[in-house]
Amino acid sequence: MALPASENGATAASSKRKKYALIAGGVVFVLVVLAALVFATVVLLKDPVRTEAIRDIVIIFLAAEAVVFGLVLVILVVQVARLTALIENELRPILESTNETLGTLRGTAQFVSRNMVGPIIRVNSSFAALRRALGAFRAGRTR
């Protein structure tokens, strides 16, 4: 279903405005980040004692972050090991039981087919043949 020309043009203009607004926002963001970096550099160069304190705080922060990431990594490895054990110990027996059930079902279907459906089909086909034969004899009498 095509849009009318006026709606299609309005949508294209709106899309262009959004695109330009997004580009302008990106440029403003980059300029703000650059201004903050220049300001931080000027402030840090004027006071070496403050610079050393900030450096030390950043080093401590990065060390703490490394410890947190290490703990998260250990937790992740433990969770993967638990998941592997779950799959090994719980899902495998379920799959084996399902395969056994499918084997039983297959055997039951073969039994029913061989002992119930086959004889019923043979009896019905015999009745159909008898009906056709009787129909042929009746058709022969009326002529």
C-alpha positions in Angstrom: 0.0 0.0 0.0 1.7 3.2 -1.2 1.4 6.5 0.8 0.0 9.6 -0.9 2.7 11.9 -2.3 2.1 14.6 0.4 2.5 12.1 3.3 5.5 10.5 1.6 7.2 13.9 1.2 6.4 14.8 4.9 7.9 11.5 6.0 11.1 12.1 4.0 11.4 15.7 5.4 10.9 14.4 8.9 13.5 11.7 8.4 16.0 14.3 7.1 15.3 16.6 10.1 15.9 13.7 12.4 19.1 12.8 10.6 20.5 16.4 10.8 19.5 16.6 14.5 21.3 13.4 15.2 24.4 14.6 13.4 24.3 18.0 15.2 23.9 16.3 18.5 26.9 14.1 17.8 29.0 17.1 16.8 28.0 19.0 20.0 28.8 15.9 22.1 32.3 15.6 20.5 33.0 19.3 21.1 31.9 19.1 24.7 34.2 16.1 25.3 37.1 17.9 23.6 36.5 21.0 25.7 36.4 18.9 28.9 39.7 17.2 27.9 41.4 20.6 27.2 40.1 22.0 30.5 41.3 18.9 32.5 44.7 19.1 30.8 45.1 22.7 31.7 44.0 22.2 35.3 46.3 19.1 35.7 49.3 20.9 34.3 49.0 23.8 36.7 49.0 21.7 39.9 51.3 18.7 39.9 50.3 17.6 43.4 46.6 17.4 42.5 47.6 15.5 39.3 49.5 12.9 41.4 46.5 12.5 43.7 44.1 12.1 40.8 46.5 9.6 39.2 46.7 7.6 42.4 42.9 7.6 42.7 42.5 6.4 39.1 45.1 3.6 39.7 43.2 2.4 42.8 39.9 2.6 40.9 41.4 0.5 38.0 42.7 -2.1 40.5 39.4 -2.4 42.2 37.7 -2.7 38.8 40.2 -5.5 37.8 39.3 -7.4 41.1 35.6 -7.1 40.3 36.1 -8.3 36.8 38.1 -11.2 38.1 35.3 -12.2 40.5 32.7 -11.9 37.8 34.9 -14.2 35.6 35.2 -16.8 38.3 31.4 -16.7 38.9 30.9 -17.1 35.1 33.2 -20.2 35.0 31.4 -21.7 38.0 28.0 -21.2 36.3 29.2 -22.7 33.1 30.5 -25.8 35.1 27.1 -26.1 36.8 25.2 -25.8 33.5 27.4 -28.6 32.1 26.8 -30.8 35.1 23.0 -30.1 34.8 23.0 -31.1 31.1 25.1 -34.2 31.8 23.2 -35.5 34.9 19.6 -34.4 34.3 18.9 -33.9 30.6 20.7 -37.0 29.3 18.5 -39.4 31.4 15.5 -37.6 30.1 16.6 -38.0 26.5 17.3 -41.7 27.1 13.9 -42.1 28.6 12.3 -40.3 25.7 14.1 -42.6 23.2 12.9 -45.6 25.1 9.3 -44.3 25.0 9.6 -43.7 21.3 10.8 -47.3 20.8 7.8 -48.6 22.8 5.4 -46.4 20.8 6.9 -47.6 17.5 6.4 -51.2 18.6 2.8 -50.5 19.7 2.1 -48.8 16.3 3.5 -51.8 14.4 1.4 -54.3 16.6 -1.8 -52.3 16.1 -1.2 -52.1 12.4 -0.4 -55.8 12.0 -3.1 -57.2 14.3 -6.0 -54.6 14.0 -5.8 -52.4 11.0 -4.6 -55.0 8.5 -7.4 -57.5 9.2 -10.0 -54.7 9.2 -8.8 -53.5 5.9 -8.9 -57.0 4.5 -12.5 -57.5 5.7 -13.6 -54.2 4.4 -12.0 -54.9 1.0 -13.8 -58.3 0.9 -17.1 -56.7 1.7 -16.5 -54.1 -1.0 -15.6 -56.8 -3.5 -18.8 -58.7 -2.6 -20.9 -55.6 -2.9 -19.5 -54.9 -6.4 -20.1 -58.5 -7.4 -23.7 -58.3 -6.2 -24.1 -55.0 -7.9 -22.8 -56.5 -11.1 -25.3 -59.4 -10.9 -28.2 -57.1 -10.2 -27.2 -54.9 -13.1 -27.1 -58.0 -15.3 -30.7 -59.1 -14.3 -32.4 -55.8 -15.0 -31.3 -55.8 -18.6 
